[in-house]
Amino acid sequence: GGGRGGAGMGGLDMMARGGAGLMPGPPALGAGLQASQLDLDPLRLFERMLAKADTACNQKLALAQMLVEVGDWDHACSLMSRLAAAGLQPASWPPLCDTLCRVVARELESVLAVLAPQGLRRPGLLEVVKAARERDPPAESLEALTQIAAQAGLSPGPPVGPHATEVLLALGPFLSKQPRLLVQVIRVMRHHLLFYGHQSSPPHSSDEPHPASADAGDAAAAARVELHRVEEVLSRVLLPAVSLITSSPPVDLELWELLRLLPYTTRYRLYAEQKELSERSPYLAAASRMAVYETRKVLKRLHSVPDKRERKDACRPHGRLLAKIAAGKPLHVLETMVQQVEAYSNQMEPILDALKYLTPFGFDALTYTILTRLTLDRAKVKEDGINISDWLQSLAKFTGAVCRKYTEVDIAALCQFLANALRSADSFDLLVLKELVETLTGISITSDMSDEQLEGSLGGDALQSLVLMRDTDKSKKTWTRGARRLLDALQRGPPRQHLALPLMLLIAQQRQIIMLQTKAQHIKFVVELYDKCHETTQQYITFLQAALSREDYSKLLPSLEELRITYKLDPEIVYMAYRPVLRGLLEDFQISIQGAEEGEIEEAPQQQQQQQQQQQQAEA
């Protein structure tokens, strides 16, 4: 029995690796696989393979199932680990999978009873906490969330036990066979992260012993342990399971409510682990290949239409189909779409319109995909050694257009990535930053300005906006929407994490790096790159001067000596940044002089009258 089961799983592994000829009955994958036929559910392929293999007589899997049912988890876990080490995934056997799902449901009953004690008649615990976190100011601390839950007549409830976590890890991606239980696990993990994976207060930092410092340190350590448990369940269970179920945007929304509680650095690490796991697991590999195959079929039907309204109408059905394919497995779908943009720049507009129906989880995966495409080790200069590669230009324009059109894209993550790239002396990413600032704010700096533009740049704010704004008719709308989002992204988090000033310093420092460290075959390329760096510096400084008030901008800048000596900026860049501050000081000085002169003029008649009175008294 064991030999037959192992052979069945071996055949399944070969099929998932691309052996479509092993699939009985209908034609192979390349012969017209339709999303409507399989409903994007790769498990249907595997069930047909398992039906051929005589797994019902596998004594090892049956023994593991019986051990789980009688409660002997230690021996069951040891046996399943040995089977997994031999190349077999025990949870893929339906009887064992159903048994593990029943154990998980039984372990989570106490927590599920707390989440919605009155059913749909009143908001549950998660809805109350979500509303408290979205209000202004948001409730972030554990004490505030507990108090709000108590006011609503709800209690935090018990945490998820270690045994439930172990069973979930043993179940792995095959939790997708019961979508209802999958959604319940997502909600329970969200509750666990909110109330037990949250560090309520930092440890006491004084050198003297504090009575509460030990307790605070223990609480912080316990919160880190619980946070690690949630991340492990997300990486090994929830994300793979969601990618195996039938396309379901509501499940995506539930998963996003859990993922949004984590910082984007943690989310992107989980996405990277998911991609690595999809290359090793035959089930996840088959699901990703099916999604990529269907995505390419849809992209072949997309075409660019000159009229904007007609283009939207033409892209609407394809966008909905792409959103359905990307639900649950957006990483591979969006990577395929971004590759299409890099290869064919004329496909940018229809693909932008097709992204309209993505879920927030899909837009977060899109941001991660753009960052990963920028980090690939590829040639960023053409073979002629003068021009920048087409894929980088197309990706930069696509990044700016996506950030301008969709507010769900995380601009803060892009700005942090660009700051890290500039810190590593990667000057080519200045092209991405230039497109990002230009599309979001409408500020366009060009090196070949006409005489009228030069005269207009010497005027006030109205004339400068006419010269610098790319779209004059839409300048106000672009500024209020895009520039505010960019400024909020640069000022997100505590003050020590703000990127407005560090990004300006890094851009300005690239001028010297380009001249001294750029390896190029032709001096012309270095000159053009230097000019683009200067345009980006002027563009970014102009944006900060327009977005911030004079007081806030003055507080943002270091002193003149610090900019020149500490940060090694060129004198022209230092005075470009300080010009509004110096102009404001000059205006204040002139106003004070005028006020003093007016005061002297008002005091002169009074002094003459007093002198006349004194003379009259002396004569008397």
C-alpha positions as CSV (number, residue, x, y, z in Angstrom):
1,G,0.0,0.0,0.0
2,G,2.8,2.4,0.9
3,G,4.6,1.8,-2.4
4,R,1.4,2.5,-4.4
5,G,0.8,5.8,-2.5
6,G,4.3,7.0,-3.0
7,A,4.1,6.2,-6.7
8,G,0.8,8.2,-7.0
9,M,2.4,11.3,-5.3
10,G,5.5,10.9,-7.5
11,G,3.3,11.0,-10.6
12,L,1.5,14.1,-9.2
13,D,4.9,15.8,-8.8
14,M,5.8,15.0,-12.4
15,M,2.5,16.4,-13.6
16,A,2.8,19.6,-11.6
17,R,6.3,20.1,-13.0
18,G,4.9,20.3,-16.5
19,G,4.1,16.7,-17.5
20,A,0.7,17.5,-18.9
21,G,0.6,14.2,-20.7
22,L,0.1,12.3,-17.4
23,M,-3.3,13.9,-17.0
24,P,-6.0,11.4,-18.1
25,G,-9.0,12.1,-20.2
26,P,-9.1,15.7,-21.6
27,P,-6.2,17.3,-23.6
28,A,-3.1,18.8,-22.1
29,L,-2.7,22.3,-20.7
30,G,-1.5,23.8,-23.9
31,A,-4.6,22.6,-25.9
32,G,-7.0,25.3,-24.8
33,L,-7.4,25.2,-21.1
34,Q,-10.2,27.5,-20.1
35,A,-10.7,29.3,-16.8
36,S,-14.4,28.7,-17.0
37,Q,-13.9,24.9,-17.2
38,L,-11.5,24.6,-14.2
39,D,-12.7,27.8,-12.5
40,L,-9.0,28.4,-11.7
41,D,-9.0,25.6,-9.1
42,P,-5.8,23.6,-9.5
43,L,-6.9,21.0,-6.9
44,R,-9.3,19.6,-9.4
45,L,-6.3,18.4,-11.4
46,F,-4.8,16.8,-8.4
47,E,-8.0,15.0,-7.3
48,R,-8.1,13.2,-10.6
49,M,-4.5,12.1,-10.2
50,L,-5.2,11.0,-6.6
51,A,-8.2,9.0,-7.8
52,K,-5.9,6.9,-10.0
53,A,-3.5,6.3,-7.2
54,D,-4.7,3.7,-4.6
55,T,-4.2,5.9,-1.6
56,A,-7.1,4.4,0.3
57,C,-4.9,1.4,1.1
58,N,-1.9,3.5,2.3
59,Q,-1.3,2.2,5.8
60,K,1.2,4.9,6.8
61,L,-1.3,7.7,6.0
62,A,-4.1,5.8,7.7
63,L,-2.0,5.3,10.8
64,A,-1.2,9.0,10.9
65,Q,-4.9,9.8,10.6
66,M,-5.8,7.4,13.4
67,L,-3.2,8.9,15.6
68,V,-4.6,12.4,15.0
69,E,-8.1,11.2,15.8
70,V,-7.2,9.5,19.1
71,G,-5.2,12.6,20.2
72,D,-1.7,11.2,20.0
73,W,-0.3,14.2,18.4
74,D,3.4,13.6,19.2
75,H,3.6,10.3,17.3
76,A,1.3,11.6,14.5
77,C,3.5,14.6,14.0
78,S,6.7,12.5,14.0
79,L,5.2,10.1,11.4
80,M,4.0,13.0,9.2
81,S,7.4,14.7,9.4
82,R,9.1,11.5,8.2
83,L,6.7,11.2,5.3
84,A,7.3,14.8,4.4
85,A,11.0,14.2,4.5
86,A,10.5,11.3,2.1
87,G,8.8,13.7,-0.4
88,L,5.2,13.0,0.4
89,Q,2.8,15.6,1.7
90,P,0.6,13.8,4.1
91,A,-2.1,16.5,4.3
92,S,-2.8,16.0,0.6
93,W,-4.5,12.7,1.4
94,P,-8.2,13.7,1.7
95,P,-9.1,11.6,4.8
96,L,-6.1,12.9,6.8
97,C,-6.8,16.5,5.6
98,D,-10.4,16.3,6.8
99,T,-9.3,15.0,10.2
100,L,-6.8,17.8,10.6
101,C,-9.4,20.3,9.6
102,R,-11.8,19.0,12.3
103,V,-9.0,19.3,14.9
104,V,-8.4,22.9,13.9
105,A,-12.1,23.8,14.0
106,R,-12.3,22.2,17.5
107,E,-9.3,24.1,18.8
108,L,-10.6,27.5,17.5
109,E,-14.2,27.2,18.8
110,S,-13.5,29.2,21.9
111,V,-12.0,32.1,20.0
112,L,-14.7,32.1,17.3
113,A,-17.3,32.3,19.9
114,V,-15.8,35.6,21.2
115,L,-15.5,37.2,17.7
116,A,-19.2,37.4,17.1
117,P,-21.2,36.4,20.2
118,Q,-24.5,37.7,18.8
119,G,-24.1,36.7,15.2
120,L,-25.1,39.3,12.6
121,R,-27.4,41.2,15.0
122,R,-24.5,43.4,16.3
123,P,-21.0,44.2,15.1
124,G,-18.4,41.7,16.2
125,L,-15.1,42.3,17.9
126,L,-13.1,42.7,14.7
127,E,-15.5,45.2,13.3
128,V,-15.4,47.3,16.5
129,V,-11.6,47.3,16.6
130,K,-11.4,48.1,12.9
131,A,-13.6,51.2,13.3
132,A,-11.5,52.3,16.3
133,R,-8.3,52.0,14.3
134,E,-9.7,54.0,11.4
135,R,-11.1,56.9,13.4
136,D,-9.1,60.2,14.0
137,P,-7.0,59.9,16.1
138,P,-6.7,56.1,15.7
139,A,-6.7,53.8,18.7
140,E,-3.4,51.8,18.4
141,S,-2.4,50.7,21.9
142,L,-3.6,47.4,23.4
143,E,-5.1,49.2,26.4
144,A,-7.2,51.4,24.1
145,L,-8.5,48.5,22.0
146,T,-9.4,46.5,25.1
147,Q,-11.2,49.5,26.6
148,I,-13.2,50.0,23.4
149,A,-14.1,46.4,23.2
150,A,-15.3,46.5,26.8
151,Q,-17.5,49.5,26.1
152,A,-19.1,47.5,23.3
153,G,-19.8,44.6,25.7
154,L,-17.1,42.4,24.1
155,S,-14.0,40.7,25.6
156,P,-10.7,40.0,23.8
157,G,-11.1,36.3,24.4
158,P,-8.4,33.6,24.7
159,P,-5.3,33.4,22.4
160,V,-4.7,30.7,19.8
161,G,-3.0,27.8,21.5
162,P,0.3,26.3,20.4
163,H,-1.4,23.0,19.5
164,A,-3.7,24.7,17.1
165,T,-0.7,26.4,15.4
166,E,1.1,23.0,15.1
167,V,-1.9,21.4,13.5
168,L,-2.3,24.4,11.1
169,L,1.4,24.0,10.0
170,A,0.9,20.3,9.5
171,L,-2.1,21.1,7.3
172,G,-0.3,23.7,5.3
173,P,-1.8,24.8,2.0
174,F,-4.4,22.1,2.0
175,L,-6.5,24.2,4.3
176,S,-7.9,25.5,1.0
177,K,-10.1,22.4,0.7
178,Q,-12.4,23.9,3.3
179,P,-12.8,27.7,2.4
180,R,-15.1,28.3,5.3
181,L,-12.5,27.1,7.8
182,L,-9.9,29.1,5.9
183,V,-11.8,32.4,6.5
184,Q,-12.3,31.5,10.1
185,V,-8.6,30.9,10.6
186,I,-7.8,34.3,8.9
187,R,-10.1,36.1,11.3
188,V,-8.8,34.2,14.4
189,M,-5.2,35.1,13.4
190,R,-6.2,38.7,12.9
191,H,-7.7,38.7,16.4
192,H,-4.6,37.1,17.8
193,L,-2.3,39.6,16.2
194,L,-4.3,42.6,17.5
195,F,-4.6,41.5,21.1
196,Y,-1.6,39.2,21.7
197,G,1.0,40.1,19.1
198,H,1.0,43.8,20.0
199,Q,3.7,45.4,22.2
200,S,1.6,47.7,24.4
201,S,4.5,49.6,26.0
202,P,8.3,49.6,25.5
203,P,10.6,48.3,28.2
204,H,12.0,50.8,30.9
205,S,15.2,52.3,29.5
206,S,16.7,53.7,32.7
207,D,19.9,52.3,34.2
208,E,18.3,52.1,37.6
209,P,16.1,49.0,38.4
210,H,12.5,49.7,37.8
211,P,9.8,47.5,39.3
212,A,7.8,47.3,36.0
213,S,10.8,47.0,33.7
214,A,11.1,43.2,34.0
215,D,7.4,42.8,33.4
216,A,7.5,45.1,30.4
217,G,10.4,43.2,28.9
218,D,8.7,39.9,29.4
219,A,5.5,41.3,27.8
220,A,7.5,42.6,24.8
221,A,9.3,39.2,24.4
222,A,5.9,37.3,24.6
223,A,4.5,39.7,22.0
224,R,7.4,39.0,19.6
225,V,6.9,35.3,20.0
226,E,3.2,35.6,19.2
227,L,4.0,37.8,16.2
228,H,6.4,35.2,14.9
229,R,3.7,32.6,15.2
230,V,1.3,34.6,13.1
231,E,3.9,35.3,10.5
232,E,4.7,31.6,10.3
233,V,1.1,30.7,9.8
234,L,0.7,33.3,7.1
235,S,3.8,32.2,5.3
236,R,3.2,28.4,5.4
237,V,-0.5,28.1,5.6
238,L,-2.7,31.1,4.7
239,L,-0.9,32.6,1.7
240,P,-0.4,29.2,0.0
241,A,-4.0,28.1,0.8
242,V,-5.5,31.3,-0.6
243,S,-3.6,30.7,-3.8
244,L,-5.1,27.2,-4.2
245,I,-8.8,28.0,-3.7
246,T,-11.2,29.0,-6.4
247,S,-10.8,32.7,-7.2
248,S,-12.7,34.6,-4.4
249,P,-12.2,38.3,-3.9
250,P,-14.0,38.2,-0.5
251,V,-11.3,35.8,0.8
252,D,-8.7,38.2,-0.5
253,L,-10.3,41.1,1.4
254,E,-10.3,39.0,4.6
255,L,-6.6,38.2,4.1
256,W,-5.8,41.8,3.5
257,E,-7.4,42.9,6.8
258,L,-4.8,40.6,8.4
259,L,-1.8,41.6,6.3
260,R,-2.4,45.3,6.7
261,L,-1.7,45.0,10.4
262,L,1.9,44.2,9.5
263,P,4.5,46.7,8.2
264,Y,5.3,46.6,4.5
265,T,8.7,45.2,5.1
266,T,7.2,42.1,6.8
267,R,4.6,41.8,4.1
268,Y,7.1,41.8,1.3
269,R,9.3,39.3,3.1
270,L,6.2,37.0,3.3
271,Y,5.6,37.5,-0.4
272,A,9.2,36.5,-1.2
273,E,8.8,33.4,0.9
274,Q,5.6,32.6,-0.9
275,K,7.3,32.8,-4.3
276,E,10.1,30.5,-3.1
277,L,7.5,28.1,-1.8
278,S,5.6,28.1,-5.0
279,E,8.7,27.0,-6.9
280,R,9.3,24.0,-4.5
281,S,5.7,22.8,-4.0
282,P,4.2,21.0,-7.0
283,Y,0.7,22.1,-6.0
284,L,1.6,25.8,-5.8
285,A,3.7,25.5,-9.0
286,A,0.8,24.2,-10.9
287,A,-1.5,26.9,-9.6
288,S,1.0,29.7,-10.5
289,R,1.5,28.2,-14.0
290,M,-2.2,28.0,-14.6
291,A,-2.6,31.6,-13.5
292,V,0.3,32.8,-15.8
293,Y,-1.2,30.8,-18.7
294,E,-4.6,32.4,-18.3
295,T,-3.1,35.9,-17.8
296,R,-1.2,35.7,-21.1
297,K,-4.3,34.6,-22.9
298,V,-6.1,37.7,-21.7
299,L,-3.2,40.1,-22.4
300,K,-3.2,38.9,-26.0
301,R,-6.6,40.4,-26.4
302,L,-5.7,43.8,-24.9
303,H,-5.0,46.5,-27.4
304,S,-4.5,50.3,-27.2
305,V,-7.4,52.5,-28.4
306,P,-6.8,56.2,-29.0
307,D,-10.1,57.3,-27.5
308,K,-10.1,57.2,-23.7
309,R,-13.7,56.2,-23.3
310,E,-13.6,53.5,-25.9
311,R,-10.4,52.1,-24.3
312,K,-12.0,51.9,-20.9
313,D,-15.0,50.1,-22.4
314,A,-12.8,47.7,-24.3
315,C,-10.6,46.9,-21.2
316,R,-13.5,46.5,-18.7
317,P,-14.2,42.7,-19.4
318,H,-10.5,41.9,-19.6
319,G,-9.8,43.8,-16.4
320,R,-12.5,41.8,-14.6
321,L,-11.1,38.6,-15.8
322,L,-7.6,39.5,-14.8
323,A,-8.8,40.5,-11.4
324,K,-10.5,37.1,-11.1
325,I,-7.3,35.3,-12.1
326,A,-5.2,37.4,-9.7
327,A,-7.5,36.8,-6.7
328,G,-5.5,34.7,-4.3
329,K,-2.4,34.5,-6.5
330,P,-1.5,38.1,-7.5
331,L,2.3,37.7,-7.4
332,H,2.7,35.7,-10.6
333,V,-0.2,37.4,-12.4
334,L,1.1,40.9,-11.8
335,E,4.7,39.9,-12.6
336,T,3.5,38.7,-16.0
337,M,1.7,42.0,-16.6
338,V,4.7,44.1,-15.6
339,Q,6.9,42.0,-17.9
340,Q,4.4,42.8,-20.7
341,V,4.8,46.5,-20.0
342,E,8.6,46.3,-20.0
343,A,8.6,44.5,-23.3
344,Y,5.9,46.6,-25.0
345,S,5.5,50.2,-23.9
346,N,2.3,50.6,-26.0
347,Q,0.6,48.2,-23.7
348,M,0.9,50.5,-20.7
349,E,-2.4,52.3,-21.1
350,P,-4.7,49.3,-21.5
351,I,-2.9,47.4,-18.7
352,L,-3.4,50.5,-16.4
353,D,-7.1,50.4,-17.2
354,A,-7.2,46.7,-16.6
355,L,-5.8,47.1,-13.1
356,K,-8.9,48.9,-12.0
357,Y,-10.6,45.8,-10.5
358,L,-7.8,44.6,-8.3
359,T,-8.3,44.1,-4.6
360,P,-6.1,46.0,-2.0
361,F,-4.1,42.8,-1.6
362,G,-3.5,42.9,-5.4
363,F,-2.3,46.5,-5.3
364,D,0.1,45.7,-2.4
365,A,1.4,42.7,-4.4
366,L,1.8,45.1,-7.4
367,T,4.0,47.4,-5.4
368,Y,6.2,44.4,-4.3
369,T,6.4,43.3,-7.9
370,I,7.6,46.7,-9.2
371,L,10.3,46.7,-6.5
372,T,11.5,43.2,-7.3
373,R,11.6,44.1,-11.0
374,L,13.8,47.1,-10.2
375,T,16.2,45.0,-8.1
376,L,16.9,42.4,-10.8
377,D,20.4,42.2,-12.0
378,R,19.9,43.4,-15.5
379,A,21.7,45.8,-17.8
380,K,20.3,49.3,-17.3
381,V,22.2,50.7,-20.3
382,K,21.9,49.7,-23.9
383,E,24.7,48.1,-25.8
384,D,25.6,51.4,-27.4
385,G,26.7,52.7,-24.0
386,I,24.8,56.0,-24.3
387,N,21.0,55.3,-23.9
388,I,19.2,53.9,-20.9
389,S,17.5,50.5,-21.4
390,D,13.9,50.4,-22.7
391,W,12.7,48.2,-19.9
392,L,13.9,50.7,-17.2
393,Q,12.3,53.7,-19.0
394,S,9.0,51.8,-19.5
395,L,9.0,50.6,-15.8
396,A,9.7,54.1,-14.6
397,K,6.8,55.5,-16.5
398,F,4.5,52.7,-15.5
399,T,5.4,53.2,-11.8
400,G,4.6,56.9,-12.0
401,A,1.3,56.3,-13.8
402,V,0.2,53.6,-11.4
403,C,0.9,55.8,-8.4
404,R,-1.0,58.7,-9.9
405,K,-4.0,56.6,-10.9
406,Y,-4.5,54.3,-8.0
407,T,-4.3,55.5,-4.4
408,E,-4.0,51.9,-3.1
409,V,-0.3,51.8,-4.2
410,D,2.1,52.3,-1.3
411,I,4.2,55.3,-2.2
412,A,6.1,55.2,1.1
413,A,7.6,51.8,0.2
414,L,8.7,53.1,-3.2
415,C,10.3,56.2,-1.6
416,Q,12.2,54.0,0.9
417,F,13.4,51.7,-1.8
418,L,14.6,54.7,-3.9
419,A,16.4,56.2,-0.8
420,N,18.2,52.9,-0.2
421,A,19.1,52.6,-3.9
422,L,20.6,56.1,-3.9
423,R,22.4,55.4,-0.6
424,S,24.0,52.5,-2.5
425,A,25.1,54.9,-5.3
426,D,22.7,53.5,-7.8
427,S,22.0,56.6,-9.8
428,F,19.9,54.9,-12.5
429,D,16.9,54.8,-10.1
430,L,16.8,58.6,-10.3
431,L,14.8,58.1,-13.5
432,V,12.1,56.3,-11.4
433,L,12.1,59.1,-8.8
434,K,11.8,61.8,-11.5
435,E,8.8,60.1,-13.1
436,L,7.2,59.6,-9.7
437,V,7.5,63.2,-8.7
438,E,6.5,64.5,-12.2
439,T,3.4,62.4,-12.5
440,L,2.2,63.0,-8.9
441,T,2.8,66.7,-8.7
442,G,2.9,67.8,-12.4
443,I,6.2,69.6,-11.9
444,S,8.3,69.2,-15.0
445,I,11.9,70.5,-15.2
446,T,13.5,70.7,-18.6
447,S,17.0,71.7,-19.6
448,D,16.0,73.5,-22.9
449,M,13.7,76.3,-21.7
450,S,12.6,79.1,-23.9
451,D,13.1,82.8,-23.2
452,E,9.5,83.2,-22.1
453,Q,9.8,80.3,-19.7
454,L,13.0,81.7,-18.2
455,E,11.3,85.1,-17.7
456,G,8.3,83.3,-16.1
457,S,10.4,81.4,-13.7
458,L,11.7,84.7,-12.3
459,G,8.1,85.8,-11.3
460,G,5.9,84.8,-8.5
461,D,4.0,81.6,-7.7
462,A,1.4,82.1,-10.4
463,L,4.0,82.5,-13.2
464,Q,6.2,79.7,-11.9
465,S,3.3,77.3,-11.8
466,L,2.5,78.1,-15.5
467,V,6.2,77.4,-16.4
468,L,6.8,74.3,-14.2
469,M,3.4,72.5,-14.3
470,R,3.2,70.0,-17.0
471,D,-0.6,70.2,-17.4
472,T,-1.7,73.7,-16.7
473,D,-5.5,72.9,-16.9
474,K,-5.2,70.1,-14.4
475,S,-2.5,71.6,-12.2
476,K,-4.7,72.2,-9.2
477,K,-6.3,68.8,-9.3
478,T,-3.0,67.1,-9.7
479,W,-1.4,69.1,-6.9
480,T,-4.2,68.5,-4.4
481,R,-4.3,64.7,-5.0
482,G,-0.8,63.6,-6.0
483,A,1.4,66.0,-4.1
484,R,-0.4,65.6,-0.9
485,R,-0.1,61.8,-1.2
486,L,3.6,62.1,-1.9
487,L,4.2,64.5,1.0
488,D,2.2,62.2,3.4
489,A,4.4,59.2,2.3
490,L,7.6,61.2,2.9
491,Q,6.4,62.2,6.4
492,R,4.9,58.9,7.5
493,G,5.9,57.5,10.9
494,P,8.0,59.1,13.6
495,P,10.2,62.1,12.7
496,R,13.3,60.0,12.6
497,Q,11.8,57.9,9.8
498,H,10.8,60.9,7.6
499,L,12.3,60.8,4.2
500,A,11.8,64.3,2.9
501,L,15.2,65.7,4.0
502,P,17.3,62.4,3.5
503,L,15.9,62.0,0.0
504,M,16.8,65.5,-0.9
505,L,20.4,65.1,0.4
506,L,20.8,61.8,-1.4
507,I,19.6,63.2,-4.7
508,A,22.0,66.2,-4.4
509,Q,24.9,63.9,-3.5
510,Q,24.4,61.9,-6.7
511,R,25.9,64.7,-8.8
512,Q,29.4,64.0,-7.4
513,I,28.9,60.2,-7.5
514,I,27.9,60.3,-11.2
515,M,31.0,62.3,-12.1
516,L,33.5,60.2,-10.0
517,Q,32.1,56.7,-9.9
518,T,30.0,56.1,-13.0
519,K,31.6,53.5,-15.3
520,A,30.6,54.4,-18.9
521,Q,32.1,53.9,-22.3
522,H,31.3,57.4,-23.5
523,I,31.5,60.7,-21.7
524,K,28.2,61.8,-23.3
525,F,26.3,59.3,-21.2
526,V,27.9,60.6,-18.0
527,V,26.9,64.2,-19.0
528,E,23.3,63.2,-19.8
529,L,23.0,61.4,-16.5
530,Y,24.4,64.4,-14.6
531,D,21.9,66.6,-16.3
532,K,19.0,64.3,-15.3
533,C,20.3,64.3,-11.8
534,H,20.3,68.1,-11.7
535,E,16.8,68.2,-13.1
536,T,15.6,65.7,-10.5
537,T,17.2,67.8,-7.7
538,Q,15.6,71.0,-8.9
539,Q,12.3,69.2,-9.3
540,Y,12.3,67.7,-5.8
541,I,13.4,70.9,-4.1
542,T,10.7,72.8,-6.0
543,F,8.1,70.3,-4.8
544,L,9.2,70.7,-1.1
545,Q,9.1,74.4,-1.4
546,A,5.6,74.4,-2.8
547,A,4.2,71.6,-0.6
548,L,5.5,73.0,2.8
549,S,4.9,76.3,4.4
550,R,7.8,78.6,4.9
551,E,8.1,77.8,8.6
552,D,8.0,74.0,8.1
553,Y,10.4,74.3,5.2
554,S,12.8,76.3,7.3
555,K,12.6,73.8,10.2
556,L,13.3,71.0,7.7
557,L,16.6,72.3,6.4
558,P,19.9,72.1,8.3
559,S,22.2,75.1,8.5
560,L,24.2,76.4,5.6
561,E,27.4,75.2,7.1
562,E,26.0,71.7,7.7
563,L,24.8,71.3,4.2
564,R,28.1,72.4,2.7
565,I,30.6,70.9,5.1
566,T,28.9,67.9,6.6
567,Y,26.8,66.7,3.6
568,K,29.3,67.9,1.0
569,L,26.7,69.5,-1.2
570,D,27.7,71.9,-4.0
571,P,27.2,75.6,-3.2
572,E,24.7,76.1,-6.0
573,I,22.5,73.3,-4.6
574,V,22.8,74.8,-1.1
575,Y,21.6,78.2,-2.2
576,M,18.9,76.7,-4.4
577,A,17.5,75.0,-1.3
578,Y,17.9,78.0,0.9
579,R,16.6,80.7,-1.6
580,P,13.0,80.7,-0.2
581,V,14.3,80.9,3.4
582,L,16.6,83.9,2.6
583,R,13.9,85.6,0.6
584,G,11.6,85.2,3.6
585,L,14.2,86.7,6.0
586,L,14.7,89.6,3.6
587,E,10.9,90.3,3.5
588,D,10.7,90.1,7.3
589,F,13.6,92.6,7.6
590,Q,12.0,95.0,5.1
591,I,8.7,94.8,6.9
592,S,10.4,95.5,10.2
593,I,12.2,98.6,8.7
594,Q,9.0,99.9,7.3
595,G,7.2,99.5,10.7
596,A,10.0,101.3,12.4
597,E,9.9,104.2,10.0
598,E,6.1,104.5,10.3
599,G,6.5,104.5,14.1
600,E,9.0,107.3,13.9
601,I,6.7,109.3,11.6
602,E,3.8,108.9,14.1
603,E,6.0,109.9,17.1
604,A,7.4,113.1,15.4
605,P,4.2,115.3,15.9
606,Q,3.9,114.2,19.5
607,Q,7.5,115.2,20.2
608,Q,7.0,118.6,18.6
609,Q,3.9,119.3,20.6
610,Q,5.7,118.4,23.9
611,Q,8.6,120.7,23.0
612,Q,6.1,123.6,22.3
613,Q,4.4,123.0,25.7
614,Q,7.8,123.0,27.5
615,Q,8.7,126.4,25.8
616,Q,5.4,127.9,26.8
617,Q,5.9,126.8,30.4
618,A,9.4,128.3,30.4
619,E,8.2,131.6,29.0
620,A,5.4,131.8,31.7
